[in-house]
């Protein structure tokens, strides 16, 4: 009959398996750049909508006062 012992595994083998691989998260990350671009485009659209809303409001106010736009 074979006897089994409760012995811990070799620590050197265990350490290499437990450490995750380092990730490349430098400042040139393409995902960050894409997010910055999307944010910039969205911000431009928001400002364009605000400008259009103001122009429309001013046009209506002029029309109410009898002025032509």
N, CA, C and O atoms as CSV, one atom per row, in Angstrom:
chain,resi,resn,atom,element,x,y,z
A,1,UNK,N,N,0.826,-1.160,0.000
A,1,UNK,CA,C,0.000,0.000,0.000
A,1,UNK,C,C,0.886,1.245,0.000
A,1,UNK,O,O,1.919,1.280,0.670
A,2,UNK,N,N,0.466,2.288,-0.773
A,2,UNK,CA,C,1.261,3.514,-0.866
A,2,UNK,C,C,0.767,4.519,0.154
A,2,UNK,O,O,-0.434,4.747,0.299
A,3,UNK,N,N,1.707,5.109,0.852
A,3,UNK,CA,C,1.363,6.082,1.886
A,3,UNK,C,C,1.392,7.489,1.276
A,3,UNK,O,O,2.348,7.850,0.591
A,4,UNK,N,N,0.340,8.283,1.526
A,4,UNK,CA,C,0.296,9.659,1.031
A,4,UNK,C,C,0.608,10.615,2.158
A,4,UNK,O,O,0.077,10.481,3.261
A,5,UNK,N,N,1.458,11.567,1.889
A,5,UNK,CA,C,1.797,12.563,2.901
A,5,UNK,C,C,1.199,13.903,2.508
A,5,UNK,O,O,1.080,14.231,1.328
A,6,UNK,N,N,0.826,14.665,3.522
A,6,UNK,CA,C,0.331,16.017,3.295
A,6,UNK,C,C,1.519,16.966,3.293
A,6,UNK,O,O,1.880,17.523,4.330
A,7,UNK,N,N,2.123,17.148,2.132
A,7,UNK,CA,C,3.262,18.046,2.034
A,7,UNK,C,C,2.902,19.180,1.086
A,7,UNK,O,O,2.230,18.969,0.077
A,8,UNK,N,N,3.350,20.372,1.417
A,8,UNK,CA,C,3.056,21.496,0.527
A,8,UNK,C,C,3.801,21.339,-0.788
A,8,UNK,O,O,4.845,20.690,-0.850
A,9,UNK,N,N,3.248,21.946,-1.847
A,9,UNK,CA,C,3.914,21.878,-3.147
A,9,UNK,C,C,5.182,22.722,-3.106
A,9,UNK,O,O,5.383,23.525,-2.195
A,10,UNK,N,N,6.004,22.531,-4.073
A,10,UNK,CA,C,7.259,23.272,-4.160
A,10,UNK,C,C,6.948,24.764,-4.287
A,10,UNK,O,O,6.265,25.160,-5.232
A,11,UNK,N,N,7.429,25.604,-3.363
A,11,UNK,CA,C,7.105,27.024,-3.393
A,11,UNK,C,C,7.541,27.725,-4.671
A,11,UNK,O,O,6.859,28.649,-5.115
A,12,UNK,N,N,8.638,27.326,-5.270
A,12,UNK,CA,C,9.107,27.977,-6.487
A,12,UNK,C,C,8.110,27.783,-7.622
A,12,UNK,O,O,7.859,28.718,-8.382
A,13,UNK,N,N,7.538,26.594,-7.751
A,13,UNK,CA,C,6.549,26.331,-8.793
A,13,UNK,C,C,5.267,27.114,-8.525
A,13,UNK,O,O,4.654,27.642,-9.453
A,14,UNK,N,N,4.872,27.186,-7.284
A,14,UNK,CA,C,3.624,27.851,-6.901
A,14,UNK,C,C,3.696,29.356,-7.166
A,14,UNK,O,O,2.722,29.952,-7.626
A,15,UNK,N,N,4.848,29.972,-6.877
A,15,UNK,CA,C,4.988,31.416,-7.061
A,15,UNK,C,C,4.861,31.816,-8.523
A,15,UNK,O,O,4.228,32.828,-8.824
A,16,UNK,N,N,5.434,31.063,-9.422
A,16,UNK,CA,C,5.378,31.437,-10.828
A,16,UNK,C,C,3.973,31.316,-11.382
A,16,UNK,O,O,3.605,32.062,-12.290
A,17,UNK,N,N,3.184,30.400,-10.861
A,17,UNK,CA,C,1.809,30.243,-11.339
A,17,UNK,C,C,0.894,31.323,-10.780
A,17,UNK,O,O,-0.073,31.700,-11.442
A,18,UNK,N,N,1.165,31.827,-9.597
A,18,UNK,CA,C,0.282,32.780,-8.939
A,18,UNK,C,C,0.447,34.200,-9.473
A,18,UNK,O,O,-0.481,35.002,-9.367
A,19,UNK,N,N,1.588,34.525,-10.034
A,19,UNK,CA,C,1.829,35.889,-10.502
A,19,UNK,C,C,1.193,36.112,-11.869
A,19,UNK,O,O,1.454,35.352,-12.801
A,20,UNK,N,N,0.367,37.137,-11.999
A,20,UNK,CA,C,-0.218,37.416,-13.314
A,20,UNK,C,C,0.811,38.062,-14.237
A,20,UNK,O,O,1.765,38.692,-13.780
A,21,UNK,N,N,0.606,37.901,-15.504
A,21,UNK,CA,C,1.494,38.516,-16.483
A,21,UNK,C,C,1.302,40.031,-16.431
A,21,UNK,O,O,0.166,40.493,-16.325
A,22,UNK,N,N,2.365,40.809,-16.500
A,22,UNK,CA,C,2.208,42.270,-16.525
A,22,UNK,C,C,1.519,42.696,-17.819
A,22,UNK,O,O,1.810,42.158,-18.887
A,23,UNK,N,N,0.607,43.661,-17.722
A,23,UNK,CA,C,-0.128,44.143,-18.888
A,23,UNK,C,C,0.509,45.429,-19.388
A,23,UNK,O,O,1.068,46.207,-18.615
A,24,UNK,N,N,0.413,45.636,-20.697
A,24,UNK,CA,C,0.924,46.865,-21.291
A,24,UNK,C,C,-0.164,47.925,-21.190
A,24,UNK,O,O,-1.108,47.935,-21.980
A,25,UNK,N,N,-0.028,48.811,-20.220
A,25,UNK,CA,C,-1.026,49.860,-20.019
A,25,UNK,C,C,-0.365,51.227,-20.106
A,25,UNK,O,O,-0.628,52.108,-19.287
A,26,UNK,N,N,0.478,51.393,-21.087
A,26,UNK,CA,C,1.188,52.653,-21.262
A,26,UNK,C,C,0.258,53.760,-21.719
A,26,UNK,O,O,-0.908,53.510,-22.028
A,27,UNK,N,N,0.771,54.989,-21.765
A,27,UNK,CA,C,-0.054,56.130,-22.134
A,27,UNK,C,C,-0.538,56.076,-23.574
A,27,UNK,O,O,-1.480,56.790,-23.919
A,28,UNK,N,N,0.059,55.270,-24.416
A,28,UNK,CA,C,-0.346,55.181,-25.809
A,28,UNK,C,C,-1.398,54.113,-26.049
A,28,UNK,O,O,-1.554,53.644,-27.176
A,29,UNK,N,N,-2.117,53.726,-25.017
A,29,UNK,CA,C,-3.118,52.673,-25.142
A,29,UNK,C,C,-4.191,53.079,-26.149
A,29,UNK,O,O,-4.792,54.146,-26.025
A,30,UNK,N,N,-4.426,52.242,-27.127
A,30,UNK,CA,C,-5.391,52.548,-28.188
A,30,UNK,C,C,-6.802,52.715,-27.643
A,30,UNK,O,O,-7.564,53.534,-28.157
A,31,UNK,N,N,-7.165,51.961,-26.619
A,31,UNK,CA,C,-8.500,52.092,-26.032
A,31,UNK,C,C,-8.714,53.457,-25.403
A,31,UNK,O,O,-9.782,54.053,-25.543
A,32,UNK,N,N,-7.693,53.953,-24.707
A,32,UNK,CA,C,-7.798,55.287,-24.105
A,32,UNK,C,C,-7.917,56.359,-25.173
A,32,UNK,O,O,-8.689,57.307,-25.027
A,33,UNK,N,N,-7.158,56.212,-26.241
A,33,UNK,CA,C,-7.214,57.187,-27.322
A,33,UNK,C,C,-8.588,57.190,-27.979
A,33,UNK,O,O,-9.121,58.250,-28.307
A,34,UNK,N,N,-9.153,56.018,-28.170
A,34,UNK,CA,C,-10.487,55.925,-28.772
A,34,UNK,C,C,-11.528,56.563,-27.866
A,34,UNK,O,O,-12.424,57.256,-28.347
A,35,UNK,N,N,-11.423,56.339,-26.571
A,35,UNK,CA,C,-12.357,56.949,-25.629
A,35,UNK,C,C,-12.236,58.467,-25.646
A,35,UNK,O,O,-13.246,59.169,-25.606
A,36,UNK,N,N,-11.016,58.978,-25.703
A,36,UNK,CA,C,-10.804,60.424,-25.770
A,36,UNK,C,C,-11.440,61.004,-27.028
A,36,UNK,O,O,-12.067,62.062,-26.983
A,37,UNK,N,N,-11.276,60.310,-28.147
A,37,UNK,CA,C,-11.852,60.780,-29.403
A,37,UNK,C,C,-13.376,60.791,-29.324
A,37,UNK,O,O,-14.010,61.766,-29.727
A,38,UNK,N,N,-13.965,59.720,-28.810
A,38,UNK,CA,C,-15.433,59.666,-28.684
A,38,UNK,C,C,-15.938,60.763,-27.764
A,38,UNK,O,O,-16.953,61.395,-28.055
A,39,UNK,N,N,-15.250,60.996,-26.665
A,39,UNK,CA,C,-15.657,62.040,-25.725
A,39,UNK,C,C,-15.597,63.402,-26.402
A,39,UNK,O,O,-16.508,64.215,-26.247
A,40,UNK,N,N,-14.536,63.653,-27.145
A,40,UNK,CA,C,-14.372,64.930,-27.837
A,40,UNK,C,C,-15.491,65.139,-28.861
A,40,UNK,O,O,-16.063,66.225,-28.950
A,41,UNK,N,N,-15.798,64.095,-29.632
A,41,UNK,CA,C,-16.864,64.199,-30.628
A,41,UNK,C,C,-18.218,64.427,-29.962
A,41,UNK,O,O,-19.026,65.220,-30.445
A,42,UNK,N,N,-18.461,63.735,-28.862
A,42,UNK,CA,C,-19.724,63.912,-28.148
A,42,UNK,C,C,-19.837,65.327,-27.592
A,42,UNK,O,O,-20.908,65.933,-27.637
A,43,UNK,N,N,-18.746,65.844,-27.075
A,43,UNK,CA,C,-18.738,67.199,-26.542
A,43,UNK,C,C,-19.033,68.216,-27.652
A,43,UNK,O,O,-19.768,69.178,-27.433
A,44,UNK,N,N,-18.467,68.005,-28.829
A,44,UNK,CA,C,-18.743,68.894,-29.964
A,44,UNK,C,C,-20.220,68.850,-30.345
A,44,UNK,O,O,-20.820,69.887,-30.628
A,45,UNK,N,N,-20.805,67.660,-30.354
A,45,UNK,CA,C,-22.225,67.534,-30.684
A,45,UNK,C,C,-23.100,68.260,-29.666
A,45,UNK,O,O,-24.078,68.912,-30.031
A,46,UNK,N,N,-22.748,68.144,-28.404
A,46,UNK,CA,C,-23.510,68.816,-27.350
A,46,UNK,C,C,-23.454,70.327,-27.552
A,46,UNK,O,O,-24.478,71.002,-27.451
A,47,UNK,N,N,-22.284,70.857,-27.832
A,47,UNK,CA,C,-22.151,72.303,-28.050
A,47,UNK,C,C,-22.921,72.745,-29.293
A,47,UNK,O,O,-23.511,73.825,-29.305
A,48,UNK,N,N,-22.920,71.922,-30.330
A,48,UNK,CA,C,-23.684,72.239,-31.540
A,48,UNK,C,C,-25.187,72.268,-31.232
A,48,UNK,O,O,-25.899,73.148,-31.715
A,49,UNK,N,N,-25.664,71.320,-30.439
A,49,UNK,CA,C,-27.082,71.301,-30.062
A,49,UNK,C,C,-27.446,72.533,-29.241
A,49,UNK,O,O,-28.515,73.113,-29.431
A,50,UNK,N,N,-26.575,72.927,-28.345
A,50,UNK,CA,C,-26.822,74.135,-27.542
A,50,UNK,C,C,-26.905,75.356,-28.444
A,50,UNK,O,O,-27.793,76.192,-28.279
A,51,UNK,N,N,-25.983,75.465,-29.398
A,51,UNK,CA,C,-25.979,76.604,-30.319
A,51,UNK,C,C,-27.265,76.642,-31.140
A,51,UNK,O,O,-27.874,77.700,-31.294
A,52,UNK,N,N,-27.678,75.489,-31.665
A,52,UNK,CA,C,-28.920,75.429,-32.454
A,52,UNK,C,C,-30.131,75.793,-31.607
A,52,UNK,O,O,-31.027,76.503,-32.063
A,53,UNK,N,N,-30.152,75.306,-30.384
A,53,UNK,CA,C,-31.272,75.602,-29.491
A,53,UNK,C,C,-31.362,77.108,-29.236
A,53,UNK,O,O,-32.452,77.680,-29.272
A,54,UNK,N,N,-30.230,77.742,-28.983
A,54,UNK,CA,C,-30.211,79.198,-28.760
A,54,UNK,C,C,-30.687,79.948,-29.992
A,54,UNK,O,O,-31.481,80.883,-29.886
A,55,UNK,N,N,-30.199,79.540,-31.168
A,55,UNK,CA,C,-30.604,80.208,-32.408
A,55,UNK,C,C,-32.106,80.067,-32.634
A,55,UNK,O,O,-32.774,81.026,-33.019
A,56,UNK,N,N,-32.629,78.883,-32.395
A,56,UNK,CA,C,-34.067,78.648,-32.565
A,56,UNK,C,C,-34.873,79.491,-31.590
A,56,UNK,O,O,-35.896,80.062,-31.969
A,57,UNK,N,N,-34.432,79.578,-30.348
A,57,UNK,CA,C,-35.120,80.373,-29.339
A,57,UNK,C,C,-35.104,81.854,-29.720
A,57,UNK,O,O,-36.119,82.542,-29.612
A,58,UNK,N,N,-33.950,82.335,-30.164
A,58,UNK,CA,C,-33.842,83.737,-30.577
A,58,UNK,C,C,-34.733,84.023,-31.783
A,58,UNK,O,O,-35.349,85.086,-31.865
A,59,UNK,N,N,-34.800,83.084,-32.711
A,59,UNK,CA,C,-35.649,83.256,-33.894
A,59,UNK,C,C,-37.116,83.350,-33.482
A,59,UNK,O,O,-37.848,84.205,-33.980
A,60,UNK,N,N,-37.546,82.470,-32.573
A,60,UNK,CA,C,-38.942,82.507,-32.096
A,60,UNK,C,C,-39.244,83.810,-31.378
A,60,UNK,O,O,-40.313,84.392,-31.558
A,61,UNK,N,N,-38.296,84.269,-30.558
A,61,UNK,CA,C,-38.503,85.530,-29.833
A,61,UNK,C,C,-38.641,86.700,-30.805
A,61,UNK,O,O,-39.470,87.585,-30.597
A,62,UNK,N,N,-37.823,86.707,-31.877
A,62,UNK,CA,C,-37.934,87.771,-32.869
A,62,UNK,C,C,-39.283,87.714,-33.572
A,62,UNK,O,O,-39.914,88.741,-33.821
A,63,UNK,N,N,-39.718,86.482,-33.890
A,63,UNK,CA,C,-41.008,86.317,-34.564
A,63,UNK,C,C,-42.156,86.801,-33.676
A,63,UNK,O,O,-43.108,87.408,-34.168
A,64,UNK,N,N,-42.069,86.539,-32.394
A,64,UNK,CA,C,-43.110,86.975,-31.452
A,64,UNK,C,C,-43.166,88.498,-31.344
A,64,UNK,O,O,-44.232,89.070,-31.117
A,65,UNK,N,N,-42.019,89.150,-31.509
A,65,UNK,CA,C,-41.968,90.601,-31.434
A,65,UNK,C,C,-42.309,91.237,-32.769
A,65,UNK,O,O,-42.376,92.463,-32.861
A,66,UNK,N,N,-42.528,90.436,-33.811
A,66,UNK,CA,C,-42.895,90.974,-35.102
A,66,UNK,C,C,-41.728,91.240,-36.018
A,66,UNK,O,O,-41.899,91.825,-37.087
A,67,UNK,N,N,-40.550,90.824,-35.619
A,67,UNK,CA,C,-39.371,91.019,-36.465
A,67,UNK,C,C,-39.238,89.827,-37.401
A,67,UNK,O,O,-39.718,88.735,-37.097
A,68,UNK,N,N,-38.607,90.031,-38.504
A,68,UNK,CA,C,-38.354,88.933,-39.445
A,68,UNK,C,C,-36.955,88.389,-39.201
A,68,UNK,O,O,-36.024,89.148,-38.934
A,69,UNK,N,N,-36.811,87.066,-39.292
A,69,UNK,CA,C,-35.524,86.434,-39.037
A,69,UNK,C,C,-34.870,86.044,-40.230
A,69,UNK,O,O,-33.770,85.495,-40.180
